[in-house]
Amino acid sequence: MIQERQKNILKLIVEEYIKSAKPIGSSALCDELNCSSATIRSEMNTLENLGYLEKTHTSSGRVPSEKGYRYYVDNIMRPKELTGEDVLTLQRIFENKSLQLSDAIVKSMEIISDLTNYTSIVLGKSSSENKISKVEVVPISETSMVAIVITDKGHVESRNVSTNEVVSPLEIKQTVDLINRFIVGTPIDEVSMKLELEVKPQIATSVKQQKAIFDALYNVFNEFKEDAEVRVNRANNMLKQPEFNNIDKMKNILDKFEDKSLINKIKEEDNGVNIYIGSENEFDDDMTIIKTKYNVNGEEGTIALIGPKRMEYDRVTTLLNYIKENIEK
């Protein structure tokens, strides 16, 4: 059982380390606790022996362990009140009636990423809700083009597309007209099947260039379906975290953000804002995931923030609660 003074020491070390990313020595806590450095060192040794603190190799100071962060979150932390500026910034998104809810969710999570310097994730089921309104293709050169997909919700995605064959503007137009004829009004997650079963047989008898265009656009729709369900915002924010200044570690993390199957495992099943520290999550032992499930008219999704274990837990939980409440209004 942690004594009251030990709890105060752990609280101060966690909160100071979150701010500074530097090991905390006993002398830094003397004034705050009105204790001698020797007394605090003794208590820090006890906390280390209990597994709540760790000593780094480069300093006599201590940093929180995974167990220490968990104790802090479960027994010490209090939600941090949002600043007026944070609230005002987020309110502008939710009060913008021209935005679809799915876009408001993505934009609000982008803002939270910018406010915290963490990476945000949105997992939804928007691909089944969005239907194809129109596909347009703009030729850039003989072997490259920009494909534009527009949904009935007003969502627009564009992709640069390359072909191995030289294609003419006429062949592009004919192929796109054929695709539009079959897939307009189709939910995004059903487009690939319709292209395979209904459009591909039509293309099979066409010129070689049209087959090349079809193959390129087929890949675009598969990517678009994945992106409609999974949004990763500000993955490069991890570059700003001192814990991840090792190139190999950073590359490994960025590769994980590209792995859609791994990101999909972040989906939250429980209610409330939940915190998964280090080994408690399936993403990375050196990171924390704070996430919550939302439900709007039976449509469920997950919003999450990912960062180092040295996260502003109190602020992030408040921000996610605020977003969840506004989504579900």
Phi and psi in degrees as a GROMACS rama.xvg file:
@    title "Ramachandran Plot"
@    xaxis  label "Phi"
@    yaxis  label "Psi"
@TYPE xy
-78.6185  132.659  ILE-2
-77.1187  164.58  GLN-3
-60.1025  -44.3421  GLU-4
-65.3785  -38.4887  ARG-5
-63.634  -38.2611  GLN-6
-63.1133  -41.6438  LYS-7
-64.9741  -39.4093  ASN-8
-64.4275  -45.1906  ILE-9
-60.9894  -43.1418  LEU-10
-58.0572  -48.6677  LYS-11
-64.3585  -40.4337  LEU-12
-66.9149  -44.9034  ILE-13
-60.3015  -49.4546  VAL-14
-69.9759  -34.48  GLU-15
-73.8634  -38.0579  GLU-16
-67.2832  -36.4974  TYR-17
-58.1478  -40.109  ILE-18
-76.2956  -41.5253  LYS-19
-101.817  -24.4997  SER-20
60.6287  22.7711  ALA-21
-121.546  141.348  LYS-22
-53.9334  145.036  PRO-23
-103.618  124.38  ILE-24
-93.808  164.817  GLY-25
-63.9357  -34.8953  SER-26
-64.0059  -27.7229  SER-27
-70.8858  -14.7931  ALA-28
-106.759  -5.60981  LEU-29
-58.5209  -51.168  CYS-30
-64.0075  -42.0054  ASP-31
-63.8464  -37.7358  GLU-32
-101.187  -8.02511  LEU-33
55.8752  44.6138  ASN-34
-129.997  161.694  CYS-35
-74.4275  158.455  SER-36
-62.0889  -36.2904  SER-37
-64.4983  -41.6441  ALA-38
-63.382  -44.0341  THR-39
-67.0006  -39.3053  ILE-40
-59.8101  -40.7315  ARG-41
-63.0632  -43.5669  SER-42
-67.453  -37.5604  GLU-43
-64.8547  -37.9024  MET-44
-62.2776  -40.8136  ASN-45
-62.6085  -45.7461  THR-46
-62.9396  -35.085  LEU-47
-67.4133  -43.2221  GLU-48
-64.1083  -31.1668  ASN-49
-79.4776  -9.18576  LEU-50
92.7151  10.1175  GLY-51
-91.4278  -19.7687  TYR-52
-128.171  158.158  LEU-53
-131.288  149.642  GLU-54
-100.203  135.083  LYS-55
-86.0617  164.357  THR-56
-77.8695  -20.9127  HIS-57
-99.7628  -1.8103  THR-58
-154.73  156.198  SER-59
-80.3344  -6.54974  SER-60
-74.7515  173.921  GLY-61
-119.348  156.384  ARG-62
-129.009  156.308  VAL-63
-67.1438  142.777  PRO-64
-87.5418  174.004  SER-65
-59.6411  -39.8475  GLU-66
-64.2585  -36.8569  LYS-67
-65.5297  -42.9029  GLY-68
-61.5577  -41.7089  TYR-69
-63.5664  -42.6664  ARG-70
-63.2309  -41.7136  TYR-71
-59.2446  -47.6338  TYR-72
-64.7274  -42.0816  VAL-73
-80.9218  -27.6146  ASP-74
-125.472  -16.2388  ASN-75
-119.561  -44.5524  ILE-76
-60.2329  142.072  MET-77
-122.715  138.68  ARG-78
-53.6303  139.531  PRO-79
-92.4206  132.961  LYS-80
-68.4117  137.068  GLU-81
-69.9191  146.425  LEU-82
-74.8835  158.839  THR-83
-59.4953  -35.1181  GLY-84
-67.0909  -41.9377  GLU-85
-61.1479  -46.7791  ASP-86
-61.7331  -45.3625  VAL-87
-61.1377  -43.016  LEU-88
-61.7103  -44.2527  THR-89
-73.9416  -34.4764  LEU-90
-61.1898  -35.0993  GLN-91
-58.9712  -34.8822  ARG-92
-70.2095  -49.9444  ILE-93
-75.5091  -18.8409  PHE-94
-91.1119  -3.71965  GLU-95
-80.9371  98.2744  ASN-96
-70.031  -14.1015  LYS-97
-79.0829  -11.8888  SER-98
-88.3643  134.859  LEU-99
-66.0208  152.698  GLN-100
-58.7039  -41.2862  LEU-101
-60.9729  -38.8605  SER-102
-70.2956  -36.3776  ASP-103
-63.9748  -38.5071  ALA-104
-63.7354  -48.4832  ILE-105
-61.5154  -45.7836  VAL-106
-66.6495  -38.4246  LYS-107
-65.9875  -36.2838  SER-108
-72.711  -31.7389  MET-109
-62.0041  -41.0728  GLU-110
-63.5355  -43.2785  ILE-111
-62.3269  -38.0872  ILE-112
-59.3748  -42.6274  SER-113
-68.5596  -36.3114  ASP-114
-70.6159  -32.6776  LEU-115
-107.658  -16.7155  THR-116
66.4789  26.7328  ASN-117
-109.262  170.599  TYR-118
-94.0127  134.019  THR-119
-108.923  150.955  SER-120
-127.809  136.687  ILE-121
-123.308  120.21  VAL-122
-114.758  116.769  LEU-123
-134.563  -169.534  GLY-124
-123.847  35.8454  LYS-125
-68.2888  -18.6129  SER-126
-66.3849  -30.7764  SER-127
-81.3857  -21.1304  SER-128
-85.4835  -28.7066  GLU-129
-87.8188  132.056  ASN-130
-113.419  148.952  LYS-131
-68.914  125.948  ILE-132
-98.046  -37.5172  SER-133
-168.66  148.082  LYS-134
-120.022  130.907  VAL-135
-125.648  148.615  GLU-136
-132.708  127.754  VAL-137
-111.345  114.631  VAL-138
-65.663  138.473  PRO-139
-108.758  -41.7056  ILE-140
-149.512  -170.549  SER-141
-68.5146  -20.7608  GLU-142
-125.723  8.70972  THR-143
-140.213  152.61  SER-144
-156.964  168.78  MET-145
-113.064  122.92  VAL-146
-97.1465  132.075  ALA-147
-120.714  123.669  ILE-148
-112.269  125.829  VAL-149
-118.691  132.496  ILE-150
-104.556  168.518  THR-151
-68.9075  -14.5581  ASP-152
-87.3657  1.66364  LYS-153
85.1319  8.38463  GLY-154
-79.9722  135.28  HIS-155
-125.503  129.931  VAL-156
-128.502  143.24  GLU-157
-128.514  149.989  SER-158
-140.121  139.433  ARG-159
-79.0563  131.589  ASN-160
-125.709  136.562  VAL-161
-121.77  148.395  SER-162
-124.079  155.542  THR-163
-81.6295  -12.3443  ASN-164
-108.035  149.153  GLU-165
-72.6961  127.512  VAL-166
-123.179  145.103  VAL-167
-96.0194  154.831  SER-168
-55.3752  -35.27  PRO-169
-64.7436  -44.3601  LEU-170
-64.8533  -37.4791  GLU-171
-61.4235  -47.5387  ILE-172
-61.5571  -44.1707  LYS-173
-64.0348  -41.8776  GLN-174
-67.1148  -44.1803  THR-175
-66.8566  -38.7992  VAL-176
-60.6674  -40.7436  ASP-177
-65.5907  -44.6297  LEU-178
-62.6716  -44.7634  ILE-179
-60.3514  -37.9132  ASN-180
-60.1742  -33.4046  ARG-181
-93.3903  -32.1828  PHE-182
-108.435  -9.90072  ILE-183
-59.8577  130.557  VAL-184
90.9466  -1.47553  GLY-185
-91.0556  133.747  THR-186
-58.0421  144.844  PRO-187
-56.5807  -40.6305  ILE-188
-73.747  -2.97026  ASP-189
-107.781  -4.35776  GLU-190
-64.0186  -44.9056  VAL-191
-57.7354  -42.2804  SER-192
-65.5934  -41.3253  MET-193
-67.0787  -38.4518  LYS-194
-61.9855  -42.5021  LEU-195
-68.4098  -43.9212  GLU-196
-87.5356  -30.8974  LEU-197
-112.967  -38.7964  GLU-198
-85.7572  -42.098  VAL-199
-57.7255  -41.9002  LYS-200
-60.5252  -32.6453  PRO-201
-69.1533  -38.7528  GLN-202
-72.3931  -27.0705  ILE-203
-56.1055  -29.6391  ALA-204
-96.027  4.52095  THR-205
-90.4449  -179.846  SER-206
-70.3315  162.35  VAL-207
-59.8606  -36.3631  LYS-208
-63.2996  -38.9292  GLN-209
-66.0379  -35.4503  GLN-210
-63.5985  -39.0974  LYS-211
-65.2829  -40.9058  ALA-212
-65.3058  -43.4754  ILE-213
-59.4503  -47.5628  PHE-214
-59.7621  -41.1906  ASP-215
-65.3585  -44.0501  ALA-216
-70.914  -32.3335  LEU-217
-58.4571  -43.5304  TYR-218
-65.8576  -35.7179  ASN-219
-60.8062  -44.439  VAL-220
-65.8837  -37.0617  PHE-221
-63.4255  -42.4964  ASN-222
-64.8593  -41.3257  GLU-223
-65.1494  -37.8266  PHE-224
-61.1228  -45.5085  LYS-225
-63.4644  -43.0043  GLU-226
-68.5878  -28.9375  ASP-227
-68.1894  -26.0029  ALA-228
-95.5319  -27.1067  GLU-229
-129.244  122.178  VAL-230
-122.844  120.866  ARG-231
-109.505  118.462  VAL-232
-109.124  130.521  ASN-233
60.4179  47.742  ARG-234
-58.8834  -31.9329  ALA-235
-71.9795  -3.26362  ASN-236
-61.6497  -24.0454  ASN-237
-63.6699  -23.9573  MET-238
-65.1549  -20.687  LEU-239
-85.923  -6.4199  LYS-240
-93.4754  123.958  GLN-241
-62.0998  -23.5389  PRO-242
-63.4051  -24.8832  GLU-243
-112.928  39.3316  PHE-244
-84.2699  -3.31727  ASN-245
-78.3282  126.971  ASN-246
-60.7629  -44.5273  ILE-247
-64.3033  -41.3364  ASP-248
-64.3857  -42.4811  LYS-249
-64.1851  -42.8631  MET-250
-63.2156  -40.7555  LYS-251
-60.8241  -42.7074  ASN-252
-66.641  -45.9302  ILE-253
-63.0484  -35.7152  LEU-254
-63.198  -37.0217  ASP-255
-65.7392  -35.6218  LYS-256
-67.7428  -19.886  PHE-257
-86.5144  -12.7933  GLU-258
-87.395  97.8247  ASP-259
-63.3937  -34.9572  LYS-260
-65.9577  -37.0273  SER-261
-70.0062  -42.7556  LEU-262
-62.1708  -36.8665  ILE-263
-62.9202  -23.9023  ASN-264
-70.9845  -11.2332  LYS-265
-73.5037  -12.7541  ILE-266
-47.0459  134.347  LYS-267
-98.9724  134.187  GLU-268
-103.021  -27.8527  GLU-269
-88.4872  159.898  ASP-270
-82.0984  163.439  ASN-271
82.5335  175.782  GLY-272
-91.1679  121.208  VAL-273
-117.915  146.17  ASN-274
-119.143  126.417  ILE-275
-121.998  110.27  TYR-276
-101.541  124.628  ILE-277
54.4235  -117.722  GLY-278
-65.4518  -9.3066  SER-279
-75.6447  -15.1338  GLU-280
-112.139  161.856  ASN-281
-91.1592  1.16511  GLU-282
-85.9794  -56.3728  PHE-283
-163.477  134.224  ASP-284
-66.6848  -19.1025  ASP-285
-96.1577  7.24848  ASP-286
-127.724  161.978  MET-287
-116.711  140.793  THR-288
-117.533  124.247  ILE-289
-113.785  122.474  ILE-290
-146.842  162.861  LYS-291
-150.068  154.826  THR-292
-96.8358  142.046  LYS-293
-120.32  154.868  TYR-294
-139.255  116.672  ASN-295
-123.704  110.057  VAL-296
52.5386  41.9198  ASN-297
85.1036  -7.48101  GLY-298
-93.121  116.301  GLU-299
-101.124  151.677  GLU-300
-157.559  178.017  GLY-301
-130.194  137.293  THR-302
-118.516  141.828  ILE-303
-150.615  153.867  ALA-304
-120.402  136.735  LEU-305
-121.075  132.709  ILE-306
-158.33  -172.588  GLY-307
-67.894  164.839  PRO-308
-60.4438  -22.2742  LYS-309
-83.2347  60.9872  ARG-310
-97.481  157.65  MET-311
-80.462  78.4296  GLU-312
-57.3518  -43.1224  TYR-313
-65.5123  -38.9318  ASP-314
-75.1288  -42.2108  ARG-315
-64.9605  -42.2817  VAL-316
-62.0104  -37.4738  THR-317
-67.836  -42.6727  THR-318
-61.9516  -45.3156  LEU-319
-66.4883  -38.1162  LEU-320
-60.6203  -41.2112  ASN-321
-63.6991  -44.7565  TYR-322
-63.5986  -45.8968  ILE-323
-58.3901  -46.0917  LYS-324
-61.2814  -39.9626  GLU-325
-74.2345  -32.4945  ASN-326
-63.2296  -42.4668  ILE-327
-90.7471  5.31959  GLU-328
